[in-house]
Amino acid sequence: MKRFLCLAVLLLACVLPMTALAGTPYTVHWEMHQESNSCEDARLGMEGGAYFHGNGMPLATFEVPGAYFASPDGSRRNVAEAPFDSVLLRMGANEFSFGVSASTGNNTCVHSQNIVTLVAPTLGIQKPLFNVRRDGTAFSGSTQVGLALAEINPPLAQAITNLEVAIAHEREALLANASAIADLDERLSFLRELDLELHDLVQRPLDEISQVDLDAILDRYTGVVDEATRAALKELIDDLKQSVVDLQNELASLAAEFGAQADAVADFLTADARADGFDPDDPFHYGLGPSGTPSVDIPDLSGVPGAFEPGNDPYAAYADAVIAALEEDVSGGKVVDRGSFVATVRAWRANQAAIEKALLSGSGVTQAEMSAFLNAQNKVTNHLKHYMDAADWFLDSQVPADVRAQVDGVLKNLYGAHAEQLKDALNAMGGGDGGTIDLEKTHLFQMIRGFSAGVSELGDVAAPYVDVMVTMTHAATRIGIGFVPYVGAALDLCEAVTGKELCLPDGRELSLGERIFSAVGTGVGAGVAFHKGMKNAPIGAVGKATAQGVVEFGPELVEALSKSRIKEWRGIKRGAFKLSEKLEHVFERDVALHLIKKEGHKMLALGDGEVRQVVGILPSAQVRGVSRACDFLTVSPNGGFVLSDSKFVGPKSTVNVPKALEQFNNVMAALGKKNVAGFVERAQIVIPAGGRLKEGFKIGEGGKLTSTATGELVKVTGAKNVELVVHVVEL
């Protein structure tokens, strides 16, 4: 369905007499009905958009929750409202404008009825504004509605009445005692001046009334009018003071609402990033190229008649210049230089933020100037919507919908400005090309999916993964340029999710153990919880299996491995971890924890298959035993290799020592071929406490394995010129 799109209806922002006071909530009530044959839905294309203007001021419009209804006959209806404060209204004629069109610009298939009413719920006021039938057309128009002061701000109207009554009573009292009052003419003259000043005051716009002026009026008549008149005057002055404040608050509220919409388009949320040295004013910090946005210097035009009328309005001129700069990056209706486009948007938003701050921090901005500022801002915002969707992604973005949702959802909530920078980088990637996405992008998307699912399980402890966010952002900017330098935890995560060595599209396919080795590197502080989330992510089977493998390790072992794993030692590279799928895997976990926590070892490989792979033992189905390996390859605190084999036995079983020796010899032979066998300092069989060895072996002095037949120490001799006494460790 096509969706509504606000038209920027720029009306003459002239200052008419009597701007009303605060205190009365008003709303523009819009009932929309789309017929069954209409191609437009009864929805706002831009929630919070300026579909309406009141006296030139844009009004943010929102759907009423629960009002949308789709009938079985295909028709749809909805209700939207634009709430505002009565300080924007004027005594007498008030101008309201309304603009709506199909988002595509093609209204030929639209069939809808739109009824718009001005409502003041607390006063029971309902005044019709528009009754618009759209059949194949857009609509843009304005109307006027008259309002009395009592319909705008009843308390002020009553305060004026009270003061007029007090003045009349005092005048009557003076005349009744004329013979006894020496300065009668002067007193009556003061009352006439007060009456005239009062009528002049209520005819002036609120944005032309200062608190200093009001204080001066009260001081001028204190002591020359009676207490009743002074009390009524003070009541009126206090009401006016509050109304001046309320007007400024209403203007600030409107600026904040439409500024937030512009922020959403520009993604100008960099407060957290500044703390990390990020400079939002330097477009090169985005890695997206320089900005072509013109600078702007708005002079003080307060008091200049017609300063913000068409042809004179500096805000409108600036908006037109920004749009022209954006269009330089567009060709054929598509953004061709995304980096420059986004940088231009951000620079524009920086200027807008500075101007808005100056307007709101001054001595008092007029409605005319604020109206011109917001209308110009909305003009640029609406222009951007031709190229970006409601969530501010480029309409032809290659980023899959679920990845966009993760960036806007869980990553934005946890990482704030870092997620915004990632969104920028993803947005800057090339436009759609018929659905073809290269493998490098696929890897990045898989990584974002896995990472988002993982950190969603962590809550407030997600902070250690900021470096992964930064690296993913950098990766997005590098795609299409060349090698993406994944490093650290980000590289580990990418390898775990994609199964590709170094996260390269043509990288070697990693084994499950190698992927688990990488995955453990992302687990500092929250590994198992992270991977519980990741295994349920919409990623490939490779990534799911990896995450499940980490979960099976358990929190204690994952934490220990994440701190003790070592990627390379003495030329032995690329570690791997995998627990046995047999019952003894529980004991393997205990052995691993013992090696790391009690003996202080660094872990190169866990699991016999992983040790075999790391040292280069090829599998063989022809010769029994030649492919066997021990369960652990670690590095001791002294820097030497340690070979460990875990042998779990029950009460009626014995430890198969010959098999363990065969495993050690195979590993030593492989290390000998790599010329590193001389760096092996120990070989040990780890068994449960009290476990019995196979006949022919015993545990000798110092835990050394001894032959019962000869009494000699049993040694590993698989490598040339290297002999190691085998030790037995009981847990």
N, C-alpha and C positions, 0 to 999 in steps of 0.2 A: 504494500500500500504506500502511496505517496504520503508525505507528512507535511504538516503546516510549516511554513517558514515565515518569520517576521519580516515585514517590509520596513525599511528605515524611513519613517514618515517624518521628514524634517519640517517642522512648522515654524512660523515666525515667533520668536521668543520675546515678545514685547512686554513691558511692565505695565499692566493695567491697574486701575485703582483698586485699593483695598484687598490685600492678601489676607486670607482668614487666619484664625488662630488655631493653636493645637488643642487636642483633647477629644476630638470626635473621630472615631475610626470610620473610614469609607472604603468601599471596594467597587471595582468595575466587575460586574457579574456577567459572564459570557456563557450562554447555552448554545451548544453546537449540535447540529443533527445532520448526519451524512446518510443520504438515501442508499438503498440497496444497490443501485446501479452506479454509485459514485466510486471513483478510483482512489479517493482520499479517505484516510482514516480519521476518526474523531479524536485525534491526539495532538498534543502540542509537539511540533518538531523541535522546539527549543524550550525546555522547561526553564522558566525564569526569564524568557525573552520579552522584549518590549513590543508587544502587540498593540499596546495602547499608550497614548501620551495624554497627559492632563496639563493644560496650559503650557504645552511645549515640553513638559518634563516626562521622560520615559518611565513607564510603570512596569515593574517585573510581574509577569503573569505565570500562575501555577495551576496545574490540574487539581481539582478537589478530590482527595482520596476516596476511592470507592464509587465515584460518580460515573465512571465509564461503563457502558452497557452495550453489548452486541446482541441484537435481536435475531431470532431464528430466521427471519425473513431477509437477513443480510444488512439491514440498516444498523447504524451505530450512533450513539449519542454520548455526550460528555458535558461536563461543566468545568469551567476554569474561572479563576478570579485574580484580579490585580489589586491587592490591598494597598492603601496609602493613608496618610494622615491628613486631616482637613486643613493643615497649614498650607497645603499646596493650592487650596481653593480660594476664590475671590468673591467678594460680595458683588453681585450683579452677574454679568455674562462670564461663563467658563467654557473654554474650548477643549473638546475631547476629539482625538483622532484614533482611527482603527485601521490596521493594515494586515491583510492575510493573503497568502498565495501558496500554491502547490510548491513543494521543495524543488521540483525539477524545472519549474518555470512554465510547465505545460499544464494549463488549467482546463483544457478542452473536455476532459472526462469528469469534471467535478460537478456534483449536484448536491448542494447543501443549503441549510437555513441557519442563520446566525442571529441570535437575539441578544442584545447587550443592554444592560440596565445599570444605572448608578444607584448604589444602595448604601444607606447609613443605618445599619441594624439597630443601633441604640436609639435612634430617633424615629424609626418606622418609615424612613424615606425611601421611595423607589421611583426613580425618574428614568424614563426610556431614553436611550442614547441611539441605538442602531437596530434596525430590523433588515438584515441583508440577505437577499436570495442570490446564491451563486450558481449559475448554470454555464459552465465552460468559461468562467472568468475569475480573475483575482478581484480583490476589493481594496481600495485605499480611499479614505474619505474622512471628513471631520464634521462635527456638529457642535452646537452651543446649547448650554443649559443655564438658566438663571437660578441663583441661590440668594436667599436672604441671610443676614448675619445669624439669625436664630437657627437656621438650618445648618450652619457651619460650626458655630461654637456658641451654644446656648448660654454657658456661664458668662462669657464676655458680653453677650447681648444684654444679659440681666445686669451686669456690672455697669454698663453704659446707662441703662434705664435708671438704676439706683443713683448714679451720679447726677443725671438730669433732674431727678426728683429732689435730691438734696439741694441742688443749685436753685431750683424753683422755690423751695421752702425758705431758703436763706434770703432770697430776693424778697419774698412776701414779708418775712420778719423785719427786714430792713425798712421796707416801705411803711409797714405798720407803725414803726417807731421812728419815723423820719425826723420828727421835731427834736428828738433826744440824741440823735447821732450827728456829731459834728462833721465827720468825714464821709457822709453818706454818698456823695458823688464818686468819691475815690473807691469806696467799697463796691458800689454797683458797677463801676468800670472794671474792677478786678473780676467780678463775676462774668461780665460780658466777654472779657478777654479769655477767661477759662473756658467758657462755652464755645467760643470760636476756635480756640486751640484744640479743644476736645474733638470738634467736628473735623478739623484739619488732620488731626492725628489718626483718626479711624479711616480716613481716606487714603492714607499712605500705605505702600506695600510694607510688609513686615521686614523684608530684607533692607529697607531704608530706615528702619528704626533702630537706634542704638540704646543700650542701657544707660549711657551717659545722658542722652537726651531725656529719657524718662525720669532719671534722678533729678535733673535740672528743673523739670516741670513741677515735681513734688516739692522741691525746695522753694521754688518761686512763689508758691501759693500757701506754704505753711506759715501760719501766723496772720494771714489776711482773710482766711475763710474760717467759718465756725467748725467745730469738731465733727459734726455730722457730715459736712461737705468734704472735710479733709479725709475722713474715714472712707467715704465712697470713692474719693479720688485715689487714695492709696490702694484700695481694692482693684481699681481699674489698672493702675500702674503695675501692680504685682502680676495681674493676669497678662498684661502686655509683655512684661519681662520674661515670664515663663514661656510665652508664645514665641518670642524671639529665639530663646534657647531651643525650643522644640522644633522650630524651623531648621536651625542648623543641624540638629540631630537627625531630622528626616532627610535632609540633603546628604548628610554623611552616611545614613543607612542606604540610600539609593546608590551612592558612589561605591559603597562596599559591595552591594549585590551585583551591580554590573561590572565592577572591578574584578570580582571573583569569577565571573563568566569569562572575562578577558584573560584572567590568570589561567583558567582551565585550558583555553585555546593555546596560550603561549607557554604553558607548563612552567611558569616563572616561580617555582617553589624551591628556593635555593638556600633557605635559612640554615638548615643543618649542614649543607655542603660548604657554606662559608667558613664554618668552624674547622673544616679540613683544608682550608687554603683555597677554596674554589672562589673565583671572582666572577659574579654574574654579569658584570659590565664588560668583561673581556670575552668576545665571541669565540676567540681561539681556544678558550678553555673547554668549549663544547666539542672541539674537533670537527666542526661543521663548516668552517669557512667564515669570512668576514661578512658584516652586515651592510646592506645598501640603504638602511633606513636613514632618512634625513633627520638631522637634529632639529630641535624646536625650542624657540624662545618666545613665550607668550607674554606680551607687554601688559601692563596694568591698564585696563580699559574701563575700569569702574567709573561710572559717571559720564561716559561718552555715549551720546544718543545713537541708537541703532548699531552699536558695536558688534552685536552678535546676530545681525540680520544677514540673510543670504547675500553673498558678495563681499561682506565685510568680516565674516566670522573666521578668526584665525584657527579655531579648533577644526572647523570643517576643511579649511585649506590643508591643515596638517594631515588629517585623515585621508584626503585625496592623494597627498604625496606618498603616504605609506602604502596605499593601495597600488599606486603606480609602481613603487619599488617592488612590491610583491609580484606584480604582473610581469616584471622582467624575468622572473624565474618560472614563468608559466608559458607553455606552448600547446596549442590545440586543446585547451581546457584541462591540461594535466601539469602538475609541478614537475619540471625537468631538473631543477637544481634544488634538491631537497635541503641540503645543508644550508645554502644561502637563504632559502625561504624560512626555515626555522630560526636561523640567526636574526633575520629581519623581524620576525614576529617577536622574538625575545627583546630585541633592542627597543622596539615600539612599546612593549609592555613596561620596560624600565622607565622610558620617558613618561608614560601614562601614570605610573606610580609616583614619580617625582612631582608631576603637575598636580595630581590629586592631593598629595600631602600638602603642597603649597596652598592650594585652594582652601582646604579644610582647616589649616593652621593660621590663616590670615584673620584679619579683624572681622570678617563677615562676607561670605560669598553671596552674590545675588542669585535669585532663582534663574534669571536669564542666563548668567554665565555658566552655572552648574548644568542647566538644561543643554546648553550648547556643547559643553564638555562631554556629557554622557551620550548625547546623540551622535557626536563624532566618534566616540569610542565604540558605540554599538554598530556604527556603520562599518568599521574595520572588522569587528567581531563577526558580523553577519557575512561579510565578504569571505572571511576565512572558512565559514561553514560550507562554502562551495567546494572546498578541497579536503575538509576534515569532517569526520562523523561526529556524532553527539559525544563520544568519549575522547575526541581530539586525536584520533588516528587518521592518517591520510586515507582517503576513500579507496585508493587503489593499493593499499598496503599489502605486502606479501605475508605479513605476520599472521599466523593462524588465529582464529577468533579465541580459542581457549588460551593461547599464550598471551594475547592482549588482555584477557580477563584476569590472568594471574598477575600481570604487571600492574594493572590498575587496582587489583584487589589486595591479595596477601602481601605482595612485595611493597606496594605503596604504603600499606598500613605499618609494616615493620621497618622499612628503610627510608621512607620519606623522599628526600631530595635525591638520594642515590637511585631510587626507582624512577624518578622523573628523568634523570640523565640516561638511564637505560632505555626509557621510552623514546627519548630524543634520538638516541642512536639507532634504535629499531625503526623509528619513523623515517630516518634519513636513508635507509636502505632502498634500493631501486624499486620502482613501481611494478605492478603486476605484469607478467609476461605470458599470459595464457595458462597460468597454473603451474608453470615449471619452476621448481625451487631447487637450487643446487644442493649438493650433499653437505657443504659447509654450513649453509643456513639451517638445514635439517638438524645437524649436530647441535647448533646453538639453541634451536627451539626445544630439542629434547632435553638439553641441559637446563633450560629455564623451567620446563615442566617438572623435571625431577627436583630441582632446587626449591621451587615454590611449594611442592608437596611436602618436602622435607622440613623446611622452616616453618610451615604452617603448624607443625606438631610442637614447635619449640616455644612459642610465645616470646616472652621478654628475653630469653637467653639466645636469641638469634643474632645478637650483636657481633659475636666472633666471626660471622660470615660476611661482614661488610666487604672484605677483600675479594670475595667471590663476586659480589655485585659489581665492584669496580672492574674486575677482569672481564665479566660478561659484557659490560658496557663497552670496554675497549675492543673486545672481540667483534661486537656489532659494527663498530666504526671501521674495522680492518677488513671485514668480509668484502670481497670483490677487489681488494688491493693486493693481497698476497697472504703470506704466512701469518696466521693468527697466533701470537705468542702467549698461549695459556701457560700459567705458572702456578706453583703452590697448590692450595686447596682447590682452586678452580680447575687446574689440570687434573687433579685426582678425581674430582667430581665428573668431569667430562669423560675421562677414560672409563669410569665406573658405569656411566649411563650409556655411552655409545659403544664401548668395547674396542675403541680404536686407539692404538698407541700414539701418544703425544696429541691425541684428539685431531689427528690429520685425516682428511677424507680417504686417503689411500694408505693410511697407517696399517701396521700389522694388526691382525685380529688377536686380541688378548684372550687368554684362557680365563675361566671363571675365577681361579685362584688369583691371577694377576689383577683382575678387576676388583676383587675383594680387597686385595692389598691397596689398591688406589682408593677404594671407597672408605677404608679405615682412615685415610688421610683427611677426610672431610669431617671426621667424627669427634674432634676435640671438644670435650665438654658435653656433647649431646648426641653421640653417634648413633646409638640404637634408636632413640626417639626420632631422629632425623630420617633414618632409613626405614622405619616403620611407615612414615608418611610417604617416602619415595617409592616404596614397593607397590603402593596403590595409585601411583601417578599414571597418566596416559602416555607412558613411554614404552619402548620395545621390550621384548622378552628378555633380552640381554641385561638391560638395566634392572628389570624386576627381579631376575634371578640373583643379580649382584646384591641388591638391597636385602633380599630374603637371606642370603648367606651371611650378611653382617648381623642381621637380627638374631640368627641362630647362635652367633658367638656369645651373645649376652652382654649387658652393659659393662661389667667389670673387665672382661677380656678385651672388648673394643677399646675402652679407655686406655688399658695397658698397652695394647698394640699401637694405638695412635701416637703414643709417646715414645715407643721403643723401636718402631719399624725403621729400617735402614735401607735405602734404595741401591746403594753400591758400596762394595768393600773389596779391596784387592782385585779389582777387575771383575768381580762377580756382580752382575747388574740385574735389575728388574725383579724385585722380590715377589712372593706370592703366598697367599694364606688360604687354607681350606681345611676345615675339620673333616675327620673321617665320617662316612655315612653309617658306620657300624656302631655297635653299642659302646665301643671303647672311646667314642668321641668325647664323653664326659670326662674321662681320665686325661685325654689329650688336652682339654681345656685347663685342667688342674696343673698339668705339666708345664703348659705355656705360661701360666701365671707364676709358677715357681721359678722358671728360668728368668722371667722379666723382673719380678718383684724381689725374690730372694737372692738370686745370683747376679742381678743387675745386667742381664744380657740385652743386646739389641737384636731384633728379629729380622732375619733376611728371608726365611721361608718357613712356613708352617704347613705340614702335611707331606706325606711321602711323595705323592705325585708332584707337588710344588717344588720340593727339594730336587727331585729328578730333573725337572724342567730347568731350574735355575742353574744347576751345575752342568747340564748338557748330556744327561743319560738318555739315550734314545730307547723307546719302547721296543720290545722284541717278543714275538710269540713263538719263536723257534727254540730258543734256549732258555730253560727254566732258570729264574733267579737273576739273570744278568741285568734286568731292568729294575731290580729292587733298590730302594733307597731308604734312609732313615727318616724319621718324622720331623726333625727340626734342624735347621742350619742357622746358628746364631753367632754373634760376635761378643766375646767376653769383655769385661772392663779392661783387660790387658791388651785388647786389640786382636786377639787370636780367634780363629774359627773354632766353634764347638759343635760336634755332631752329637745329637741326642735322639734316642729312640724310645718311645713310650711303649711299654708292654703291660697291658692290663690282664690280670689273671684272677680267676675265682678261687675259692677254697680247695677245689679238687683239680685245679689245673697247674701247669708249670710254665715258666717263662721259656720261650723258644730261643735260647741263646744262639745256636748256630745260625738261625735266620737273621738275628740282629747283627751278627758278625759279617754275614754275607752283605747285608745292607751297608754297613760301614765301609767294607772293602770296595764296594762298587762306587760309593761316593768319593772315597779317597783316590781311586783310580781316575775318576773324572776330574778331580781337582789337580791331580798330578799332570794330566794332559794340559791343564791351564797354567801349570808352573806355580801353583799356589798351595800345594799339599803341605809344604814346609811351614805354612802359617797356621796349620791346625794344631791346637794346643791340647785338645781333650776329646775323647769319645766316651759317651756314657749311656748306659741303659737305665731308664727310669721305671721303677716298678712300685706297686702298692706296698706299703710297709707289711712285712711278714710274708711276702710272696715267695714261692718256692721256685728255684731255678731247675732247669732240665738236668737230668742225671748227667754227671760228669763235670759239673761246674759248682763253684761255691763262691761266697763273698769273703774275700780275705781281708787282711789288715788294711785299714784306710779306705775300705769300700772297693778295693781292687778285685776284678774278676780273676779267679784262680782255677786252674785245672785240678780236679780231684785226683786224676790219674798220675800226674807228674809233679803236682805242687807248684808248677811254674805259673807266672802271670800270663794271662791271655792278652794277646796284642792284635792290633789291626795292622795288616801288612799290604794293603791294596795299592799303595803308592810306592814307587821305587825309592829306596834309601830313607824311607820314613816308617818308623814303627811307633805305635801308640798303645800304651796300656789302657785297657778298657776298664772303666769304673762302673759301679752299680750304685744308683741313688734310690733310696727308699722314701716314698712319700706316705 
